[in-house]
Amino acid sequence: MATEAVSETATQATEAAASAAEMSPADLLKPENFSLDKVLELVEGSDLGVMQKTLLKTAIEKAKDSPELLQAALEQVKAALKIGG
């Protein structure tokens, strides 16, 4: 039974990761789809300047545990990357 639970959990994690990888940037920047690693990767891979990347990443990291702050930080990322939605 424990093996089945571990296997099921691993399968769910794999499916979630695959789903996140298939999301558009606009979808990744919705609070309900939030993945710290994916959003940070999106910012880091952008063509923004180093200072702006640092400010956005810091805002996201500090806001990750607060839904209100997270929404505002994600909006900042959307605006900086010129992403609608």
Secondary structure, DSSP 4 states (H G I P E B T S, - for coil): -HHHHHHHHHHHHHHHHHHHHHS-HHHHTSGGG--HHHHHHHHHTSS--HHHHHHHHHHHHHHTT-HHHHHHHHHHHHHHHT---
